[in-house]
């Protein structure tokens, strides 16, 4: 969902500079010489930088940041959810860690339908029956064992301390946490942690999460087995059973994270390394970039009518392929290589009329044969030039809005990312086919798009964002802003955005995203326009200068490229930290 809470939206509006042209004023990018972390919370960013200073690499820092966010950013940071990590090392090695949640063994394709075959509202988004098997701990452990350099206890120490001893909330922390008040009040285990005698905590309160601290200490001591084969699995399964859920200890024991090859493509001389299925993000980004590569997007002008027309038409086709063809590669055999090939892009481009919008339904609909915005992302570069782009999620804001008793762990509502009924939109308007139907052990299709960009073998950019189906469009537009429009990293991250997908057949636009003249020109082409709130919180690192082709001033020690970071102002929390 978007920033639906009025207090959150108000804070975001105050912190966001309304960008009405590509040259509008923006904050100066934050620079650092050695290492940088950009995340959704200041304490998590600081935890990552301290690990880098202690000699840890980007993967070590990512693990520290992820566990710290599970404490300081309960809205989306988690050990009760899952996600993806894209890794690239300075020597050219790269990897993708898939720790997406899976459907429990007792899950069925019709588990969210009534006797008449209609979707039961909220059943896949609230409560214990909405929960998939969490993957975060398994994913972080796989990454640490394969690529990390520091002991697990060191990487988790800050998170454990923050949970056990608490941290003082600022206004952003309090405002975000307050958004869950109504649902926390319905769940005693959540209310005991996140409410003050039934009321929201205020700025200045110290949030202590003793149970979560104990669970994190168990993981630090015993590794992933503590979560999947020990006390934590037992407690979550017991809580699920007590409240009508279907998670079992066997589901936890059967879970495993997977190392996959990243998805790769090229755009105007830049090499894109991104997320393969079960994420759709890399496919959407690469397919869209391939289509746009034949258009002079920079020359057309930022957010000109023709620029937005071509972007929308490309996204329309990429999202159609996303929804109809993609799914968990363990269940669905999609021809991904074809979808991201230049030849296929040329075929799609041939169907684009430069003067007329394509009706989305004309591209076809799912036969017999949906994703939450409240994810979080962080980007990291270490002193050696190793990079991590990591996106993980509870799906909806605070996930299913239930906590497993005795654990302090908020649980995901990731089952809503499956198609509860093929051909019926989920709560974010995504219409999918049977390729994303529920099945035991299956991973739901995702939009998360942790991405790394290189040029001539050298690191250029690390980027990602939360935002549900708006994730690939947010990542894509920041990349286009940097590559095609020459913006600095902060200008590119701050700039107003549009969103378009296959269905609904609409161009959504942030406030001030499009001029009156541009809107009129797009409507004349047959596009429907609607306003939208802020969805993303893009975390971006640019290497070598504040913008492409603009190196840092002055000679740095060892001629090292300088790092410049930006955190999206659309959410009133977040931090760029470096040294």
C-alpha positions as CSV (number, residue, x, y, z in Angstrom):
1,X,0.0,0.0,0.0
2,X,1.0,3.6,-0.3
3,X,1.7,6.0,2.5
4,X,-1.9,5.7,3.6
5,X,-1.6,7.0,7.1
6,X,-2.2,10.8,7.1
7,X,0.5,11.5,9.7
8,X,3.0,9.5,7.7
9,X,2.0,11.2,4.5
10,X,2.3,14.6,6.1
11,X,5.8,13.9,7.4
12,X,6.8,12.6,4.0
13,X,5.4,15.7,2.3
14,X,7.4,17.9,4.6
15,X,10.6,16.0,3.9
16,X,10.1,15.7,0.1
17,X,11.2,18.5,-2.1
18,X,8.6,18.8,-4.9
19,X,10.5,18.3,-8.1
20,X,8.7,19.9,-11.1
21,X,11.6,19.8,-13.5
22,X,14.8,17.8,-13.9
23,X,16.8,20.8,-12.9
24,X,14.9,21.6,-9.7
25,X,17.0,22.1,-6.5
26,X,17.9,19.0,-4.5
27,X,20.0,18.2,-1.6
28,X,23.7,17.8,-2.0
29,X,24.6,14.0,-2.2
30,X,26.3,12.6,0.9
31,X,29.9,11.6,0.1
32,X,32.3,9.1,1.7
33,X,35.7,7.9,0.8
34,X,35.9,4.3,2.0
35,X,32.5,2.7,2.6
36,X,28.8,3.6,2.6
37,X,25.5,2.2,3.9
38,X,22.1,3.6,2.8
39,X,19.1,2.2,4.7
40,X,15.7,3.0,6.2
41,X,17.0,3.7,9.7
42,X,19.8,5.7,11.1
43,X,20.8,3.1,13.7
44,X,20.9,0.3,11.2
45,X,23.0,2.4,8.8
46,X,25.4,3.1,11.7
47,X,25.6,-0.6,12.6
48,X,26.6,-1.4,9.0
49,X,29.3,1.3,8.9
50,X,30.8,0.1,12.2
51,X,31.2,-3.4,10.7
52,X,32.9,-1.9,7.7
53,X,35.2,0.1,9.9
54,X,36.0,-3.2,11.8
55,X,37.2,-4.7,8.6
56,X,34.0,-6.5,7.6
57,X,33.1,-6.6,3.9
58,X,29.8,-5.5,2.3
59,X,28.1,-8.8,3.0
60,X,29.1,-8.6,6.7
61,X,27.7,-5.1,6.9
62,X,24.5,-6.2,5.1
63,X,23.9,-8.9,7.8
64,X,24.4,-6.4,10.6
65,X,22.0,-3.9,8.9
66,X,19.3,-6.5,8.3
67,X,19.3,-7.7,11.9
68,X,19.3,-4.1,13.2
69,X,16.4,-3.2,11.0
70,X,14.5,-6.1,12.4
71,X,14.6,-4.2,15.7
72,X,14.5,-0.5,14.7
73,X,12.2,-0.7,11.7
74,X,9.5,-3.3,12.6
75,X,7.3,-2.0,9.9
76,X,9.3,-3.9,7.3
77,X,12.7,-4.9,8.8
78,X,12.3,-8.5,9.9
79,X,13.3,-12.0,10.8
80,X,9.7,-13.0,10.2
81,X,9.7,-12.4,6.5
82,X,12.0,-12.9,3.5
83,X,13.7,-11.3,0.5
84,X,16.6,-11.2,-1.9
85,X,20.2,-10.1,-1.9
86,X,22.2,-9.2,-5.0
87,X,26.0,-9.3,-4.4
88,X,28.9,-8.2,-6.6
89,X,32.5,-8.4,-5.6
90,X,35.3,-6.1,-6.8
91,X,36.9,-9.0,-8.7
92,X,33.8,-9.5,-10.8
93,X,32.2,-12.4,-8.9
94,X,28.5,-12.0,-8.3
95,X,25.6,-13.9,-6.7
96,X,22.0,-13.7,-5.9
97,X,20.6,-15.1,-2.6
98,X,16.9,-16.0,-2.7
99,X,15.4,-16.2,0.8
100,X,11.8,-15.6,-0.3
101,X,9.1,-17.1,1.9
102,X,7.3,-20.3,0.9
103,X,3.8,-21.5,1.2
104,X,3.2,-23.9,4.2
105,X,2.7,-27.6,3.5
106,X,-1.0,-27.4,4.3
107,X,-1.6,-24.5,1.8
108,X,-4.1,-25.0,-1.0
109,X,-5.0,-23.0,-4.1
110,X,-8.4,-22.2,-2.8
111,X,-7.6,-21.5,0.9
112,X,-8.7,-17.8,0.6
113,X,-12.0,-18.5,-1.2
114,X,-15.5,-18.9,0.2
115,X,-17.9,-21.6,-0.9
116,X,-19.0,-19.5,-3.8
117,X,-15.4,-19.2,-5.0
118,X,-15.0,-15.6,-4.1
119,X,-11.9,-14.2,-2.4
120,X,-12.6,-13.6,1.4
121,X,-11.4,-10.1,2.2
122,X,-8.4,-9.7,4.5
123,X,-7.9,-13.5,4.9
124,X,-4.6,-13.4,3.0
125,X,-3.4,-10.2,4.5
126,X,-4.3,-10.2,8.2
127,X,-3.8,-12.9,10.9
128,X,-1.9,-16.1,11.2
129,X,-3.4,-17.8,8.1
130,X,-1.7,-15.1,5.9
131,X,1.8,-16.1,7.0
132,X,4.3,-17.8,4.8
133,X,7.4,-19.7,6.0
134,X,10.0,-17.0,6.8
135,X,13.3,-17.0,5.0
136,X,15.3,-14.1,6.3
137,X,17.5,-16.0,8.8
138,X,18.3,-18.7,6.4
139,X,19.2,-16.2,3.7
140,X,21.5,-14.2,5.9
141,X,23.2,-17.3,7.2
142,X,23.8,-18.6,3.7
143,X,25.3,-15.3,2.7
144,X,27.5,-15.1,5.8
145,X,28.8,-18.7,5.4
146,X,29.6,-18.2,1.7
147,X,30.8,-14.6,1.6
148,X,31.2,-13.2,5.1
149,X,34.4,-12.6,7.0
150,X,33.4,-11.8,10.6
151,X,31.8,-14.0,13.2
152,X,28.0,-14.1,13.5
153,X,28.1,-12.9,17.1
154,X,29.9,-9.7,16.0
155,X,27.4,-9.1,13.2
156,X,24.4,-9.5,15.4
157,X,25.7,-7.7,18.5
158,X,24.2,-4.3,17.7
159,X,20.8,-5.7,16.9
160,X,20.7,-7.8,20.1
161,X,21.7,-4.7,22.2
162,X,19.1,-2.5,20.5
163,X,16.4,-5.1,21.2
164,X,17.4,-6.0,24.8
165,X,18.3,-2.5,26.0
166,X,15.9,-0.5,23.7
167,X,16.4,2.6,21.6
168,X,14.9,6.0,21.9
169,X,12.4,6.7,19.2
170,X,12.4,9.9,17.2
171,X,9.3,11.4,15.6
172,X,9.5,9.3,12.5
173,X,9.8,6.1,14.5
174,X,6.8,7.0,16.6
175,X,4.7,8.1,13.6
176,X,5.3,4.9,11.6
177,X,4.8,2.6,14.6
178,X,1.5,4.4,15.4
179,X,0.1,3.3,12.0
180,X,-0.3,-0.2,13.4
181,X,-2.2,0.8,16.5
182,X,-5.7,-0.5,15.5
183,X,-4.4,-4.0,14.5
184,X,-1.9,-4.3,17.4
185,X,-4.8,-3.8,19.8
186,X,-6.4,-6.9,18.3
187,X,-3.3,-9.0,19.0
188,X,-2.2,-9.2,22.6
189,X,1.3,-10.4,21.8
190,X,1.8,-7.3,19.5
191,X,0.0,-4.9,21.9
192,X,2.3,-5.9,24.8
193,X,5.4,-4.7,22.7
194,X,4.2,-1.9,20.4
195,X,1.5,-0.1,22.5
196,X,1.6,1.9,25.7
197,X,-1.5,0.7,27.6
198,X,-3.3,0.5,24.3
199,X,-2.1,3.8,23.0
200,X,0.7,4.7,20.5
201,X,4.1,5.4,21.9
202,X,5.3,9.0,21.4
203,X,8.6,10.5,20.4
204,X,11.3,10.0,23.1
205,X,9.9,6.6,24.3
206,X,12.5,3.9,24.6
207,X,11.3,0.8,22.7
208,X,12.5,-2.3,24.4
209,X,11.9,-5.7,22.7
210,X,13.1,-8.3,25.3
211,X,11.6,-11.4,23.6
212,X,13.1,-10.4,20.2
213,X,16.4,-9.8,21.9
214,X,16.3,-13.4,23.3
215,X,15.5,-14.8,19.9
216,X,18.3,-12.9,18.2
217,X,20.7,-14.2,20.9
218,X,19.6,-17.7,20.1
219,X,20.3,-17.2,16.5
220,X,23.7,-15.6,17.3
221,X,24.6,-18.7,19.4
222,X,23.2,-21.5,17.3
223,X,22.8,-20.2,13.8
224,X,19.9,-20.9,11.5
225,X,19.0,-24.1,13.3
226,X,17.8,-22.0,16.2
227,X,15.2,-20.5,14.0
228,X,14.2,-23.5,11.8
229,X,14.8,-26.5,14.0
230,X,14.7,-25.2,17.6
231,X,12.8,-23.1,20.0
232,X,11.9,-20.3,17.6
233,X,10.2,-22.7,15.1
234,X,8.4,-24.4,17.9
235,X,7.0,-21.1,19.3
236,X,5.9,-19.8,15.9
237,X,4.3,-23.1,14.9
238,X,2.5,-23.2,18.3
239,X,1.3,-19.6,17.9
240,X,0.1,-20.3,14.4
241,X,-1.9,-23.4,15.5
242,X,-3.5,-21.5,18.4
243,X,-4.8,-18.8,16.1
244,X,-6.0,-20.7,13.1
245,X,-2.9,-20.6,11.0
246,X,-1.3,-23.6,9.2
247,X,2.4,-23.2,9.8
248,X,4.1,-26.4,11.2
249,X,7.5,-27.2,12.6
250,X,8.0,-29.4,9.5
251,X,7.5,-26.3,7.3
252,X,10.4,-24.6,9.1
253,X,12.6,-27.7,9.0
254,X,12.1,-28.0,5.2
255,X,12.9,-24.4,4.4
256,X,16.1,-23.5,2.6
257,X,17.6,-20.4,1.0
258,X,18.8,-20.7,-2.6
259,X,21.8,-19.2,-4.4
260,X,20.9,-18.3,-7.9
261,X,22.6,-16.6,-10.8
262,X,21.6,-12.9,-11.1
263,X,19.7,-11.7,-14.1
264,X,21.8,-9.5,-16.4
265,X,21.2,-7.1,-19.3
266,X,22.8,-4.0,-20.8
267,X,21.5,-0.4,-21.4
268,X,23.5,2.3,-23.3
269,X,26.8,0.8,-22.3
270,X,25.9,0.0,-18.6
271,X,25.6,-3.5,-17.3
272,X,22.6,-4.3,-15.1
273,X,22.8,-7.1,-12.5
274,X,19.4,-7.7,-10.9
275,X,16.9,-10.1,-9.5
276,X,15.8,-13.3,-11.3
277,X,12.6,-15.2,-10.6
278,X,10.9,-15.8,-8.2
279,X,11.3,-12.0,-8.4
280,X,9.9,-10.3,-11.4
281,X,11.9,-7.1,-10.8
282,X,14.9,-7.9,-13.0
283,X,12.7,-9.1,-15.9
284,X,10.5,-5.9,-15.8
285,X,13.6,-3.6,-15.5
286,X,15.6,-5.4,-18.3
287,X,12.6,-5.9,-20.7
288,X,11.7,-2.2,-20.2
289,X,15.2,-1.0,-20.7
290,X,15.6,-3.1,-23.9
291,X,12.5,-1.5,-25.4
292,X,13.5,2.0,-24.4
293,X,17.1,1.6,-25.8
294,X,15.9,2.4,-29.3
295,X,14.3,5.7,-28.2
296,X,16.2,8.9,-27.5
297,X,14.8,9.2,-23.9
298,X,17.3,11.9,-22.9
299,X,16.7,14.0,-25.9
300,X,12.9,13.7,-25.5
301,X,13.3,15.5,-22.1
302,X,12.6,14.4,-18.6
303,X,8.8,13.8,-18.1
304,X,7.9,15.1,-21.6
305,X,4.7,13.6,-23.0
306,X,6.6,11.5,-25.5
307,X,9.1,10.3,-22.9
308,X,6.3,9.2,-20.6
309,X,4.4,7.7,-23.5
310,X,7.3,5.4,-24.4
311,X,8.0,4.5,-20.8
312,X,4.4,3.6,-20.2
313,X,4.1,1.5,-23.3
314,X,7.3,-0.4,-22.4
315,X,6.1,-1.0,-18.8
316,X,2.7,-2.1,-20.0
317,X,4.3,-4.9,-22.0
318,X,6.9,-5.8,-19.4
319,X,4.2,-6.1,-16.6
320,X,2.0,-8.2,-19.0
321,X,4.8,-10.7,-19.3
322,X,5.5,-10.5,-15.6
323,X,1.9,-11.4,-14.6
324,X,1.2,-14.0,-17.3
325,X,4.6,-15.8,-17.6
326,X,6.6,-15.6,-14.3
327,X,6.5,-17.5,-11.1
328,X,8.7,-19.7,-8.8
329,X,11.2,-21.3,-11.1
330,X,10.8,-24.5,-9.1
331,X,7.2,-24.7,-10.4
332,X,7.1,-22.5,-13.5
333,X,9.4,-22.8,-16.5
334,X,9.5,-19.3,-18.0
335,X,11.8,-18.5,-20.9
336,X,13.4,-15.6,-19.1
337,X,16.3,-15.4,-21.6
338,X,13.8,-14.6,-24.3
339,X,11.9,-12.1,-22.3
340,X,15.0,-10.0,-21.7
341,X,16.5,-10.4,-25.1
342,X,17.0,-7.4,-27.5
343,X,15.3,-9.4,-30.2
344,X,12.1,-9.8,-28.2
345,X,12.2,-6.1,-27.3
346,X,12.3,-5.3,-31.0
347,X,9.2,-7.3,-31.5
348,X,7.4,-5.6,-28.7
349,X,8.6,-2.2,-29.9
350,X,7.1,-2.8,-33.3
351,X,3.7,-2.8,-31.7
352,X,4.1,0.6,-30.0
353,X,2.4,3.5,-31.8
354,X,4.2,6.7,-31.0
355,X,1.0,8.7,-31.0
356,X,-1.5,6.3,-29.5
357,X,-1.8,4.4,-26.2
358,X,-2.2,0.6,-26.4
359,X,-5.3,-0.8,-24.6
360,X,-3.8,-3.2,-22.1
361,X,-6.5,-5.9,-22.6
362,X,-5.3,-6.1,-26.3
363,X,-2.1,-7.7,-25.0
364,X,-4.1,-10.7,-23.7
365,X,-5.3,-11.8,-20.2
366,X,-4.4,-14.7,-17.9
367,X,-6.2,-17.9,-18.9
368,X,-7.4,-20.7,-16.8
369,X,-4.2,-21.9,-16.9
370,X,-0.7,-9.7,-6.8
371,X,2.6,-7.5,-3.7
372,X,2.9,-5.3,-0.6
373,X,4.6,-1.9,-0.6
374,X,5.9,-2.0,2.9
375,X,9.2,-3.7,2.2
376,X,12.6,-2.1,3.0
377,X,15.8,-1.9,1.1
378,X,19.4,-1.0,1.8
379,X,22.5,-0.5,-0.4
380,X,26.1,-1.0,0.7
381,X,29.6,-0.6,-0.8
382,X,32.8,-1.4,1.1
383,X,36.3,0.0,0.8
384,X,37.3,-2.7,-1.6
385,X,34.5,-2.0,-4.0
386,X,32.3,-5.0,-3.0
387,X,28.6,-4.2,-3.2
388,X,25.4,-5.6,-1.8
389,X,21.8,-4.6,-2.7
390,X,19.3,-6.2,-0.4
391,X,15.5,-5.9,-0.3
392,X,13.5,-7.8,2.3
393,X,9.9,-7.6,3.5
394,X,7.0,-8.6,5.7
395,X,4.8,-7.7,2.6
396,X,2.2,-5.4,4.1
397,X,3.0,-2.7,6.7
398,X,3.9,-4.8,9.8
399,X,3.1,-8.0,7.8
400,X,0.1,-9.9,9.0
401,X,0.1,-7.6,12.1
402,X,0.5,-10.5,14.5
403,X,3.4,-11.5,16.7
404,X,4.2,-15.1,17.7
405,X,3.8,-15.3,21.4
406,X,7.1,-15.4,23.4
407,X,9.2,-14.4,20.4
408,X,8.7,-10.7,19.7
409,X,8.7,-11.6,16.0
410,X,6.2,-9.9,13.7
411,X,5.1,-12.3,11.0
412,X,4.7,-11.7,7.3
413,X,1.5,-11.8,5.2
414,X,3.3,-13.0,2.2
415,X,0.6,-15.4,1.1
416,X,-1.2,-12.4,-0.4
417,X,1.6,-12.3,-3.1
418,X,0.2,-15.5,-4.5
419,X,-2.9,-15.4,-6.8
420,X,-5.7,-16.1,-4.4
421,X,-7.8,-16.5,-7.5
422,X,-6.1,-16.3,-11.0
423,X,-7.4,-13.4,-13.0
424,X,-8.6,-11.5,-9.9
425,X,-6.6,-8.4,-8.8
426,X,-4.8,-8.5,-5.5
427,X,-4.9,-5.5,-3.2
428,X,-2.3,-3.8,-5.4
429,X,-4.1,-4.3,-8.7
430,X,-1.8,-7.0,-10.0
431,X,-3.8,-9.5,-12.1
432,X,-1.9,-12.8,-12.5
433,X,-2.5,-16.3,-13.9
434,X,-2.2,-19.8,-12.5
435,X,1.6,-19.5,-12.7
436,X,1.4,-17.8,-9.3
437,X,-1.3,-20.0,-7.8
438,X,-0.8,-21.2,-4.3
439,X,1.0,-24.5,-3.8
440,X,2.8,-26.1,-0.9
441,X,6.5,-25.1,-0.7
442,X,6.1,-22.6,-3.6
443,X,7.6,-19.1,-3.5
444,X,5.2,-16.3,-4.4
445,X,6.1,-14.0,-7.3
446,X,7.8,-10.9,-6.1
447,X,8.5,-7.4,-7.5
448,X,11.6,-6.8,-5.3
449,X,14.5,-5.5,-7.4
450,X,17.8,-5.3,-5.6
451,X,20.1,-4.1,-8.4
452,X,23.8,-3.3,-9.1
453,X,25.0,-1.4,-12.2
454,X,28.5,-1.6,-13.7
455,X,30.3,-0.1,-16.7
456,X,33.5,-1.5,-18.3
457,X,33.8,-3.9,-15.3
458,X,33.7,-1.2,-12.7
459,X,31.0,-0.6,-10.1
460,X,28.7,2.4,-10.9
461,X,25.5,2.1,-8.9
462,X,23.8,0.1,-6.1
463,X,20.0,0.6,-5.9
464,X,16.7,-0.7,-4.7
465,X,13.5,0.2,-3.0
466,X,10.3,-1.0,-1.3
467,X,7.0,-0.3,-3.0
468,X,5.2,-3.5,-4.2
469,X,4.5,-3.4,-7.9
470,X,6.0,0.1,-7.8
471,X,9.5,-1.3,-7.0
472,X,10.7,-2.0,-10.5
473,X,9.3,1.3,-11.8
474,X,11.0,3.2,-9.0
475,X,14.3,1.6,-9.6
476,X,14.0,2.0,-13.3
477,X,13.2,5.7,-13.2
478,X,16.1,6.5,-10.9
479,X,18.4,4.6,-13.3
480,X,17.0,6.5,-16.2
481,X,17.3,9.8,-14.4
482,X,21.0,9.1,-13.9
483,X,21.9,7.6,-17.2
484,X,19.6,9.4,-19.7
485,X,19.0,12.7,-17.9
486,X,22.4,13.3,-16.2
487,X,21.0,14.0,-12.7
488,X,23.0,13.7,-9.5
489,X,22.2,10.8,-7.3
490,X,20.0,13.0,-5.0
491,X,18.2,14.6,-7.9
492,X,17.6,11.2,-9.5
493,X,16.3,9.8,-6.2
494,X,14.2,12.8,-5.2
495,X,12.6,13.4,-8.6
496,X,8.9,12.9,-9.0
497,X,7.7,9.6,-10.5
498,X,4.9,8.0,-12.4
499,X,3.8,4.4,-12.2
500,X,2.3,2.2,-15.0
501,X,1.8,-1.5,-15.1
502,X,-0.3,-3.8,-17.4
503,X,-3.6,-3.5,-15.4
504,X,-5.2,-1.3,-14.4
505,X,-4.8,0.6,-17.6
506,X,-3.7,3.9,-15.9
507,X,-0.7,6.2,-15.6
508,X,-0.4,7.0,-11.9
509,X,1.5,10.2,-11.1
510,X,2.9,11.7,-7.9
511,X,2.1,15.3,-7.0
512,X,3.9,17.7,-9.5
513,X,5.2,14.8,-11.6
514,X,3.6,16.0,-14.8
515,X,2.8,19.5,-16.1
516,X,-0.6,20.4,-17.3
517,X,0.6,20.5,-20.9
518,X,2.1,17.0,-20.5
519,X,-1.0,15.6,-19.0
520,X,-3.1,17.0,-21.8
521,X,-0.8,15.6,-24.4
522,X,-0.9,12.1,-22.9
523,X,-4.7,12.2,-22.6
524,X,-4.8,13.1,-26.3
525,X,-2.8,9.9,-27.0
526,X,-5.5,7.9,-25.1
527,X,-3.8,7.6,-21.7
528,X,-5.8,7.7,-18.5
529,X,-4.1,9.6,-15.7
530,X,-4.7,9.3,-11.9
531,X,-2.9,10.8,-8.9
532,X,-1.0,8.6,-6.5
533,X,0.7,8.9,-3.1
534,X,4.3,8.2,-2.4
535,X,5.3,4.5,-2.6
536,X,9.0,4.1,-2.7
537,X,12.0,4.7,-0.5
538,X,14.9,4.3,-3.0
539,X,18.3,3.8,-1.5
540,X,21.0,4.7,-4.0
541,X,24.8,4.7,-4.0
542,X,26.7,6.2,-7.0
543,X,30.4,5.5,-7.4
544,X,32.9,8.0,-8.8
545,X,31.0,11.2,-8.4
546,X,27.7,12.8,-7.5
547,X,26.6,12.3,-11.1
548,X,27.9,10.2,-14.0
549,X,30.9,11.8,-15.6
550,X,31.3,14.2,-12.7
551,X,34.2,12.9,-10.5
552,X,34.7,14.1,-7.0
553,X,36.7,17.3,-6.5
554,X,40.2,16.8,-5.5
555,X,42.4,13.7,-5.4
556,X,41.5,11.1,-2.9
557,X,43.9,8.8,-1.1
558,X,45.0,6.0,-3.4
559,X,42.9,7.5,-6.3
560,X,39.9,5.6,-4.9
561,X,36.6,6.3,-6.4
562,X,34.4,8.4,-4.1
563,X,30.9,7.1,-3.0
564,X,27.8,9.3,-3.1
565,X,24.6,8.2,-1.5
566,X,21.0,9.3,-1.3
567,X,17.9,8.1,0.6
568,X,14.5,8.8,-0.8
569,X,12.7,11.5,1.2
570,X,9.3,9.9,0.5
571,X,9.4,8.3,3.9
572,X,10.4,10.5,6.9
573,X,13.0,8.0,8.1
574,X,16.2,6.7,6.6
575,X,19.9,7.4,6.6
576,X,23.0,7.7,4.5
577,X,26.1,6.8,6.5
578,X,29.7,6.4,5.4
579,X,33.3,6.9,6.4
